[in-house]
Structure formats: structure tokens, C-alpha cells
């Protein structure tokens, strides 16, 4: 077969940062290099329905993706990129109806035929409650908005995937392969059960065929490949038996993949190139379970923002596999392989057992707290195995000796976020508000509010609002006012777990220090700002609890002001902040100022996150007692540090 006739998967790079204009330049560069689809990363304010100038947005604007506050930003993002010809994946969930509305409005301005638009909105809110944290509303109205999008696209955007069930973050939060299978499939079932009531019965099978998945591929690539084959077989089984879908093409398991960023190491980061390649094989080698779209992280993402060259290197990896090898010329390499068949059967049995448990609880929405607690426990087990060496991670807990890498030498090893981008974004947002027609905006917001309250499909009024000049924060505020806000379960119980092996010595120290303090050593763990990556905070809180500390962890999205109030109320001996979005400087600056003003200047503050060495020095100069990064994977060492920080001198040396 000629390589010219082979059609590989879509090549994507997950990208977006700073401003819409800067991201547009990056997209056009990547397309010129051979990328065949766009994958848009949005910043946290956009994901959570806040404008760039909201107090919760401080320090978060343009950090983990592109800020989109209004139609003007969407216009700039796709300037000179013909949307009618693109296949665009938007990694957006809680605000998916809004971002799709902005996309449709921008496409219409370009003169595009909306019915020809191709792409995906992730639109999976359940995994946000379980693992990523960028939710806006409670589960029920959020589920309603997912199916509103699906029903609208059926009529108006027939080539658009309205929902991308995302198990990617479940694995990052600790899910076993069986849990990843079950929790993702339970989410899809919840959506389809609701969608059945919104589309004509004869159109339902085709809608089932438009549900896609976005999965994670980890380093255990044989297991991961078997997981994908299990996904294919279980989805075929569910769609046929539960929903009566007869046409095999509508039962096809269609998925895109981002290989595992969780496993990328800060230590010896050059090793990540091999990890990424091996993980890609899990989702490309098996033809019958091959991804339809693949996006690869850059080798240095554990250090900070990748540069354009780093993204190019990951893209070239895909192109070499697709076009230089003969992989695409063969039938499935694993059919009738007994080892593969045994593993697939084992994974399916485990997933079916989990699905039965969730179904018995009333489905995915009712089982959110159960699933969250399972993820926290599974993640604790995963981390524990790395700590004691049962799981080998090269360069992390084995073969630590290394020669300095020339790839990380010098100041340009990672891209630094534009410090002026936030101010620039806010200035343009303010000008947008000045230039728009206020009456048109108010009329559009009133219509949007009425639609939200009445239960009618949210999409038409959202599109009208986009065209009228409504902002992301205004759309989000209507949803918050109508449906209320929500705080997802943390998965961290107050009760110690059964896993206390290796903790006797530190538990004794905690007891001794608590006795000297006159009460139980109290540790406040906080997640300020909009960063919803809570895995690290959960594990720190759980380990501190198991070490005998009195912990307070209330979950994500707290302001420094709220955290200081909590520190006063709980009489915290130490405050620990987990921030993975890169907003550590402004958020810690504000927290420390507020603590001093509240008379808590003597309470030590520790911080963890993806924090460059230069920033760590700034934080220490600011008064942060300890700074931890992903290389500090031994949680017991962190616990020892915390005990030492608060120990009175009389017991400090004991």
C-alpha cells in the first residue's frame, strides 16, 4: 500500500496561552508544520465562567490556556483560519455551551456554513466533579446543558461531536484501568439516558454514534492497549443491549487520546521523550482500538510551558510513526492473541462490577461521592508504591545519577508566560464593554435567564448573547444565579485509612508535638484561585490525617481571604497551599499579606506546585517556609518537615 493512500489519525497539539492573538500565531505555525487538527486549551477563568478581571481570576489569566472573554477574543483566536475547513477540539466542559456559541458566532462572521463545522466540545461535567474541578453548577443542571448541546448540534451542526467523555483526568487522579473504564462508561450512560428525552426516537441511534471519548494512555502500554480494546467491546455491548442500537457504525467506540502527562518527570526530563513514545504505541498499534486523534505532551511539561520547538518535537514523533513505519499497512496485530484476550476479559469483568455498583446507586450523578473517594484511595495506593519502590520510576526512585542535560541548560529551556498578557487581556475586555450596545446585552441576558429557568434549550439564547457582546463572566453569572453554585466532594475522609504502614515513627512525633502544643497539631490544606488539579492537595491532606494531624481541607476554589478566615477558625499551626496553574506568586503574596494583617504572621506557610527554581527563591524571600515541586514525591518527608516547622523548641530535636 502506498503511504500516500494511508489516512492516519488526526495529529493535534493541545495549545493555547497568554492571549487569543498569541495563540492564533501558534495555531497557524503548527498547521503549517503538518498538524491536521486544532486542540484548544482554555485558561481557568474561561473554563469556570469568570471574566479575566474577576477577583478569582487574578494570576490565572492566560496561564494554562487561552482567555476567551467575548466574541472579539474568539474572532482573534481564529483570525485567518477558515473554520469551515477545520476540525477543532475544544477542551471545555462547564462552559461548553457558551464556547460553542462563541465559535458558531465567529464562524458565521467568516461566512461559514455552520452545518459543515467539524469538531468536538469535551462537555463532560462529571469528570470535573471527580478530578479536574472546573465546574460551575450542580450536577443536574450541568447534565441538562450537556444534552442541550447534543440536541442542538443534531439539528444544526450534524458533523459536530457534542460530547467527549473524558477519562483522561480520571487516570491522572489515580483511577485503575477498571475504574477508568467504568466511570467513563457510567458518565456516557448518564448522558444518553437524559438525551433520549430530547431527540426523536428515530434519531437517537445516530446521536449515540456521535458520542466520543477522550482517554489517557499510561506507561504500562500492554495494559493500556488492552484497556482500549475493552473500551471498544464494552461500548459495543452497552449501545447494543441497553440502547438497542443496531447499526454497527453507531456502536463504534470513537476516541481521541492525550498520552499521560502525570507520568512525566521533573527529574531527568529528557527520559519523558521515551515515555511519550511508548504511551503513544498503546493507542496506535491495535488497529481495532486505534485512536481517531492523538495529541502528545511535550517532554518538558513537568518543568513549565513548552516552547514551540518542544511541541514540534512531539508532532514529529506522530508523523514518523504514521508515515515512516509500516504500521498502517497491517490488520490488527493482536487479534486472537491469548494473553491479550485474557487481559481484556479481566478488565471487562472488573469494569462491569464497578458499573453494577454505580447503577445500583442510581447512576453516575448519584455516585459522584463514591467515585471520588475511590479515586483518592487508588491514587494513594499508586503513590505509596512509588515511595516504597514497588513501582520503579526511572530517574525518580531508581538510577538517580545523571549528567546535566543540555536540553534544560540556559534560560530558554521552557517558555515563560507573558507577564503583560493579563493586563493586556483586561484592558481589551474593559474596552469591549465600553464599545458594545448595553441594551442589546441586557436584552440578551434576560432572554438567557428566561431560557435557563424555563428548561428550554440553552443554545439559541447563548448564541444570541454571544452575538450581542455578552462576556464569559456574564454568561456564567446567569448560570450561577439560576442554578446555584456547587462544592464537589473532596474524597478525603476525616477518618484515617487502613494504610498506616511505615508511619509509626512520624505518628509518634505528631503525638509528642501535639502534647507540647497543648492540642492536636492542626494543618490547613488550601487550593486558592481557580486551579482544580486537586490530586496533590488530596494526597497531602490524606497523608497528614494518617500521620495523626488534625486536617482541614475544604476542596478547591477558595480565595486567600477565605483561607485566612479558615486558619483563624481552626487555629491552624501550619498552612499549606497547592497551586499547579502557575499562579503561585500572586496568590501566595496575597495570602501572606492577609495572614500578617490578621496576626498570623508566625504561622508557617508551605507551598507545592510546578514552581521554577527562580520562583521558589522569590517565595522563600516572601516568607514561605518550604516549597515543594513534583520531584518531592516522598510524602513522609513532607510530613516530617511540617512537624519540624511547628514543633516547640522543647521537642524539636526529639
N, C-alpha and C positions, 0 to 999 in steps of 0.2 A: 504494500500500500504506500503510495506517495505521501510524504509528510505534508504536502500541500492540500491533501483531501481530508486530513485528520482535523477534527474540531475538538480542541481541548476544553477544559473548564474555563470559566471566566477568571482572568487574572485581576486581582484587586489589591489595593493597598489602603489600609484604614488610615485616613488622613484628614487633617483639619486643625488649624491652630490660629491664634493671635486675632486675625480679622478675616472677614469674608474676602477682601481683596487679596490678602497674602495667601489664603487657601486656594483661591481661584488660580493664582500663578502656579502653585504647587500641582494642582489638578492638571492644568494644561501641559506642564512639564512631564508628569507621569504618563499622560495619554500619549504624548509624543515618543515616550520610551517604550511603548508597546503594551501599556496597561489597557485592558479591554472593558473595564467597568469601574464606576466610581463607588467608593465606600466612604460616606461622610461621618466624621466624628464631630459631635457637638459638645460645646462646653457645658459645665454643670448647671449654670443658670438657665440655659436653654432647655436642658433635659428636665429641669424641675419646675419650669414655668415661672421664672422670675426675669425681670429686666436686668440689664447689665449694671444699673445704678441702684439696685436694691441692696439693703444692708447685708443680707445673706450672701450677696454676690461678691462682696469685697475680697479681692485676691484670687477669685476663681475665674475671672473673665478671660476667655481665650486660652486657658491653661491645658485642659485635656481635650480640647476640640474647638471648633469654630463657634463664635457667638452669633446667633441669629435672633435679633430683637424685632424685626419687622420685614415687610416685603422688600424694602430697599436693600437690606442685607442679603436676602435670597437672590435678588437681581444681581448684586455684585458677585456673589458666590459662583454663579453660573454664567457670568459675562463671557460671550464668545464661545460658549459650549452649547451646541444645539440639543436641547433636552429631548426633542422628538427622536433623536438618534442614539441617546444614551441609555445605559442600563445602570440605574442609580440605586444603591443600597443606602438607606438612612438608618443609622443605629440610634433610633429614637423610640421611646416607649410611652411614658406617661403623657407626653405632649405630641404623640404621633398624629392625632387628628389635625392639630394646628400646623405642624411642619409640613404635612402632606398638603394642607390648604395653601400654605405659602408657596410650595413647589408648583401646585396647579396654577396658582395666580401668576407666577413668574413664567411658566410655560405658555400660558395664554398671551402674555405680553410679547413673547417671542414669536407668536403666531403659530404655535404648535397645535397639532390635532391632539387634544387631550386623550382621546381614545387610543392613541398609539403610544402613550407613555409607558415605559417599561422600568420596573424596579421593585423595591421592597421597602416597607417600613417594618422595623422589628416588631413594635406594637405588642410586646409581651410584658404585661404588668406583673404577673405572678412571680416571675423570677426577680423582679425588683424588690418585692417584699422579702424574698428569700436570700438574696445575695448581693444586689447591686445598689439598692437604696434610692434610686431616682424616681420615686413615686410621688404623686400629688394627692390623689383622692383615695378613699376607702376602696376595698376590692370590688364591691358590687357595681357602683357606677363606673369604675375603671373597666370592668369586663364589658359593660354596656357600650362604652366608647370603642373598645376593640371591635366589637361586632357591628357597630355603626359604620366604622371604616370599611369593614369587609363588605357589608351590604351596599355601601355607596360605590365601591370600586367595581362590584359586579355589574352595576348599571352603566357606569361612566368611564371606568379605566379597566377594561377587560384583560389587559396584559399585565396588570399590576398585582404583585403579591401583597395582600393586605395584612398578613401576619406572619411573623418569622419566630416560631417558638424557639427560645434561646436557652439551650442547656449549657452554653459556654461558661457563664459565670457560676453555674452550679458546681462544675468541676473545680473551678478556682476557689469556691467556698468549702471544698472538701468532699464533694459527692463521690461515692464509689461509682463504678460503671453501672451497677444495678440501680442505684439511686438516680443517677443522671438519666438513664432510660425511663424510669418510672415517673419521675417528677415532670420531665418534659412531656411525656405522653399524656399524663394526667392534666397538664395545662391545655394541651391541644383538645382533649376531650371536653374540658370545661367550656372552651371557646365554641366548639362545634355544637354542643348541647344548647348553648344560647343562640347561636347563629341560625339553628333550624327554624326558629320562630320568626326570623326576619327576611327570609328569602322564600320564593315559591318552591314547593317540594321538588318540582322537576329540575330546578336549577341547583339544588343542594349538592348532588354528586360533583358537579364541576367546581363548586366552592370548596369542597373537601380537597379537590385536586390543586387548589391554589394556596393551601396552607403549606408553608415551607418551614424549614428548621435551620437553626444556626448552632453548630456544635463545636466542641473543644476536642482537640486531639493531643493527648499527652504522650509522654516519652515511652510508655510501655506499648510499643506500637502494634504488637501482635494482638494484645487485649483490646486496644483501641480499634483496630481493624475489625475484630470480631464484634465489638460493640456496634459498629456501623452496620454490619450485616444483620445483627439482632434488631437494630432500629428498623431496617428495611422490612424484615419479616414481621415484626410486631405491628408496624403501621399498616401493612397489608392485611393482617389479621383483624385489627381493630376497625379499619374502614369497611371491611367486607362484612364482619359479623355484627358489629354494633350499629353501623350506619347503612348497611345494605348496599354499598357502592359496588356495582357490577363491573363497570368498565375499568380494566387494569391500569389504564393511563391515569385515572383519577385516584388510584390507590398507591401510586408511585411515591416513594419517600424522597422528596427533593430537599437537598440541604447545601448550605454553604458552610465553610469552616474557617475559623481563625485558630491556628495551632497555639499551643499552650504558652501564654506569657507568664503564668505563675511559676513555671519551672526555669525561667531564665534567671541566671545568677549574676549578682554583682561581683562575686569573686571570679577571677579568670573569665571575664565575659566573652572572650573570643571562642570559648567552648560552646557558646549558645548557637553558633552557626551550625554545628553538627546536630544539636538538639532540634533546631527548627527543621532541618532537612529530614531527619528521622521521623519527626512527628508528621511532616507532610506525606511521607510514604503511607502512613496509616489510612489516609483518606483518598489516596490516588491509586494504590496498587490493585485493589479489588474492583474490577470493572462494575460488578453488580451493586457495589456500595460506594461508588466514586462520587465525590463532591461535585456539585454543579458550579461552585465558585470557591476559590481558595484565596485567603489573604494571610500573609505571613508577617509576624512582627519583625522588627529589626533586632540585630544581635545585641544592641546596647540599650534596649528599653529599660533594663533594670537600673541603668545609670541616669537616665533622663530622656529628654525629647530626642528622637533620632533625626539625623540630618538627611537632606535629600539623597546623598550618596548611599547612606545606610539603607534607605527604602529601596533604592535602585538595586542594591546587592540582593535583597530578598526577592525582588521581582525577577532578577536574572536566574535565581535558583529555580523558580517555577518554569521559566522559559526553557532552561536547559533540560529539565526533566521531560517537558512536553514535546520539545522539538528535536533534541539531540539523541534521546534514547528511543528505543522501540516499544516503550510501554503501551502506547495507544493502539498498537497493531494487533494485540492479542485479546482473546476471550478472557474471562475471569480466571485468574491464576489459582484460586483457592477453592473452586467448586469441587465437592466430593473429597476434600481433604479431611481425614478423620479427626485430627487434632483441632482443626478449626470448627468442625461441626460440633464437637463435644463442648468447646468453649462457648460457642454461640448458644447452644441449648442451655448451658448453665446460666448464662447471663439472662436469657429469656425467662427462665424459671424464677430467678431472683427478682427480675423486674415485675413479673406477673404477681408475685407475692406482695410486693410493695403497692402495686396498683390496686389489688384487692383490699389492702388496708386503707388506702386513701378513699376508695369507692365506698367502703363501709363507714367512713367518717362523713360522707356526704359530698365527696369530690374535692378538687384541688383548693377551691376558695375556703371551704370549711377546714381544710387540713393544713393551712399555712403555718400555724404554730408548731404542729407536729413535724412538718418537713424542715422547718428552720432548726428545730432542736436536733434533728438527725444530722443536718449538715455540720453544725457546730461540733457535735460529738465525733463525726467522721474526720473532720479537719484536725481535731485534737489528736486523734489516733495517728493520722498521717504525719503530723509534726513530731509527735513523740517518737516515731520510728526513725526519723532523720536524726533527732537529738541523740538517741542511744546507738545509732549506727546500724540498725536493722535494715534501713534503706540507705543505699550509697548514693551520694550526690558528688560527682567528681569536682574537685576543687573547693568543695564546701566542707564535707566531713571526712574526706579521704583525698590523698595526693594534693596536699595544700601548697607544696613547694612550687614556686613559679618564677619564671623570668619575666621582668616587666614587659608588658605588651606595647609594641609601637602603635597599635591601634588606639590605645587610650592615652597616648602621650600628648602633651600640649593642651592649650586652652580650647581647641576646636573639636574635641573628641565627642561632644554632644552639642545639640543645638540649645541655645538658651532662649527662653520665651522673651519676646519683645517687651521691655519694661513699660514702654509708652502705649502699648496696644490697648490696655484697659481704659486709659484716659481718652484715647482716640475714639474708641467704641462708644464711650459715654457721651462724648461731645457730639458725635453724629446722631446718637439716639435723642439727645435733647433738641437738636436741630430738626430731626424728623417730627417730633411732637409740635414744634413751632410751625412747621410748614404744612401740616395736614389740616383737613377740614374737621373741626371739632364736633360739629353737629352730625356729620356723617359717621364719625367714630362712635358717638353716644348712641345713635340710632342702631348701629351695628351691634354694639354691646348689649343693648336692650333686647334685640332680636335673639342674640346668642343666649342670653339669660333665660328668655322665654322658652327657647328650644330645649335647653338643659333641664328646665323644670317640667316641661310637658312630656318629655320622653321621646320627642321626635328626633330623627337622625341629626346628629350634631354637625355633620359635614357641610351642608349647604350654608348654614349661618356662619360657620367658621371660615369658609371660603369668602363669603361676603365681607366678613370682618377683616380678613387679610387684605382684600382689595381696598377697603375703606381706610386702612392705615393703622389698625389696631396693633398693639405690641404684644409680644410673648407674655410679658408680665400681666397685662390687662386680660388676656385670654385666660391665663392661669388663675387670676384672682376671681374671675367669674365662676370657674370650676370649684375653687376652694369655698367661695361663699355659698354656692348651690349645694355642694355635696359634703362639705366639711373636710377637715384635714384628718390625717391618719398617722399613727405611730406604729410601725410594724413591730412584731415581737423580736427580741434580741437573740433568743435561743440560748441565753446564758442564765441558767437556773441559779438561785441563791444557795442551793444545796450542793455540797461538794460531790464530785463524781467518784466513781469507784477506782479511777486511775490515780492512785497516790504513791505508786512505787517510785523510789528514788527521791522522795520528798521529806523523809523523816528529819534530816538534819536542818533543812530550811524551816520546816514546821516548828521545830524546837526553838529556832532563832526568833521566829514570829511570835511565839508564845512568850519568850523571855522579854522581847522588846515591848510587847503589849502590856506585860506586867509592870515594866518600868514606866510606861506611859500612863498607866492607870486605867486604860481601856484598850479595846481591841484596835490594833493597827488598821487605820481606815484609808482606803485607796480609791480615789475618784478617777475613773477612766472616761475620757471625753472624746467625742467626734465633732469638732466645731466645723462651721461652714457647710458646704453642700456636698462634700465628698461622702459618697455612700459605700466606699470599699471598706466594709467593717470587719473583714475576716481577722485582721491583726488585732484590732481592739477586742474582739470577742475572745480570742485566744489568750491575750494578756489578762483580761478580766477573769476568765475561767481558771487560768493557772494561779493567779493571785488568790482566788477563792479556795482552790485546792491546797494552797500553802497555808491557809488559815487566816488570811486577811479578811476584813470586812469590806466588801467591794460595793461601789455604786457605779453602775453602767446603765444608762437610760437609752442607749442607741444613738442614732445619727442626727445630724442637722440641728445641733444646738449652737446658740450664739455664745461668744465668750462671756457675755453678761449673764446668761442662764447658767453657765458652768461655774462662774464665781458664786452665784446665789446658791448653787448646789454644794459647793465647797464649804460655804458658811453653814448651811443647814446640817450637813453631815459631819462637820468638824473634821474635814479631811486632813490627814497627816501628809499626804503627797498627792499631787495631781499629775496625771499622765494624759497627753494628747496624742492621738493617732491621726495623721494627715497624709494622704497619699496623692493628693491632687497637685502638689507643688506650691500650695498656698501657706506654707508653714511660717514664713517670715511675718506677713501682716497679721495673721491670726494669733500667733504667739505673742507678738508685740502688744496687741490689744489685750490679750488675757493677762499678761504680766502687769501692764499698767493698771488694769482694773483690780487685780489682786492686791497690788500695793495700796491703791486708793481705799480698799476695803479692809486694810490692816492685816492682809495675809501675805505680806512680803517675805516672811520667814518660811512659808510653806514651800518645799521644793517642787519644782516642775520638771517633768521629763517629757521627751517628745520622740516619736517614731514616725518614719515615713521614708519616701525616696528623697533623701536630703543630700545634696552635693557637699563635699568637704568644706568648701568656702562658706556655704550657708550654715553648716554645723558650727563653724567658728563664730559666725555672727550671732547664732542663737546662744552659744555659751557666753559670749560677751554681754548679751542681753540679760543673762541671769538664768538660762535654762541649765539645770544641773547635769543632765545626761541626755545624749542624742543617740538614737538607735536607727540603723538602716537595715535593709533586708539581709545583710551579711551577719547580723546579730540574731541568729536563728535559735540560739540556746536560751529558751525562756527562763530556765532556772537561774542562769547568770543574771538576767534582768531582775528577777525576783530578789536575788542576793543584793544587788545594787540598791533596790528600793528599801529593803530592810536597813541597810547600812546608812542610807540617806537620812532616815528618820530616827535611828537609834540614839537614845541619850548616851552621853559620853561614858556613863557608868557601865553600859552593856555593849558599847560599840565594838570593843575588842574581844568580846567573849565568843 
